[in-house]
Amino acid sequence: MKYTVEIEIDQPIDKVIELFDNPDTMGQWMEGLQSFEHLSGTPGQPGAKSKLKFKMGNREFEMIETVTVRNLPEEFTGTYEADGVFNSVRNSFIKLSDTKTKYVTENEFQLKGFMKVMAFLMPGAFKKQSLKFMGDFKKFAESQN
């Protein structure tokens, strides 16, 4: 399953990149994130691995992030692996004006088992979750001076 989503953020591109590239602020906008733990490699650079722990409702899960491309603002790509899910996300940022930035994500999911059934029954749920994270990041970014 592949899809692309985008959102416009009322902040200069340099500010958006600064906020996006700071793992210490992820918990302020990424709902359910309990922790972000660096595991190996140079943080934020290709090959770096981190563990993200989430709690959504009564459900807790972990995913492993591997940075594959870092060429901001044009591209920051990572893979995210959890039980039954392999997700590749290409993030890019486009300067629209001195005060406005377009944030685009290209998402590709490879699913197994129960998650494959979920995607078949609720195909819009994955895109909806991506848009929610982007909307939450937009609100966070626009609240920063």
ChimeraX attribute file (.defattr): number of C-alpha atoms within 10 A of each C-alpha:
attribute: neighborCount
match mode: 1-to-1
recipient: residues
	/A:1	13
	/A:2	13
	/A:3	13
	/A:4	15
	/A:5	15
	/A:6	17
	/A:7	15
	/A:8	17
	/A:9	24
	/A:10	18
	/A:11	23
	/A:12	19
	/A:13	22
	/A:14	16
	/A:15	16
	/A:16	24
	/A:17	18
	/A:18	10
	/A:19	17
	/A:20	16
	/A:21	14
	/A:22	10
	/A:23	15
	/A:24	11
	/A:25	12
	/A:26	18
	/A:27	13
	/A:28	13
	/A:29	17
	/A:30	17
	/A:31	15
	/A:32	16
	/A:33	18
	/A:34	16
	/A:35	16
	/A:36	19
	/A:37	13
	/A:38	17
	/A:39	14
	/A:40	12
	/A:41	14
	/A:42	12
	/A:43	14
	/A:44	20
	/A:45	15
	/A:46	17
	/A:47	16
	/A:48	17
	/A:49	23
	/A:50	20
	/A:51	18
	/A:52	18
	/A:53	16
	/A:54	18
	/A:55	14
	/A:56	11
	/A:57	7
	/A:58	5
	/A:59	8
	/A:60	12
	/A:61	14
	/A:62	18
	/A:63	18
	/A:64	20
	/A:65	23
	/A:66	23
	/A:67	23
	/A:68	18
	/A:69	17
	/A:70	16
	/A:71	11
	/A:72	14
	/A:73	16
	/A:74	12
	/A:75	17
	/A:76	22
	/A:77	20
	/A:78	22
	/A:79	20
	/A:80	20
	/A:81	17
	/A:82	14
	/A:83	13
	/A:84	12
	/A:85	17
	/A:86	16
	/A:87	17
	/A:88	22
	/A:89	22
	/A:90	19
	/A:91	23
	/A:92	19
	/A:93	23
	/A:94	16
	/A:95	17
	/A:96	15
	/A:97	12
	/A:98	11
	/A:99	13
	/A:100	16
	/A:101	22
	/A:102	19
	/A:103	22
	/A:104	20
	/A:105	22
	/A:106	16
	/A:107	20
	/A:108	16
	/A:109	19
	/A:110	14
	/A:111	18
	/A:112	14
	/A:113	10
	/A:114	12
	/A:115	14
	/A:116	17
	/A:117	12
	/A:118	14
	/A:119	16
	/A:120	11
	/A:121	10
	/A:122	10
	/A:123	13
	/A:124	10
	/A:125	12
	/A:126	17
	/A:127	14
	/A:128	12
	/A:129	11
	/A:130	18
	/A:131	17
	/A:132	14
	/A:133	14
	/A:134	22
	/A:135	18
	/A:136	16
	/A:137	23
	/A:138	19
	/A:139	14
	/A:140	18
	/A:141	21
	/A:142	15
	/A:143	10
	/A:144	10
	/A:145	6
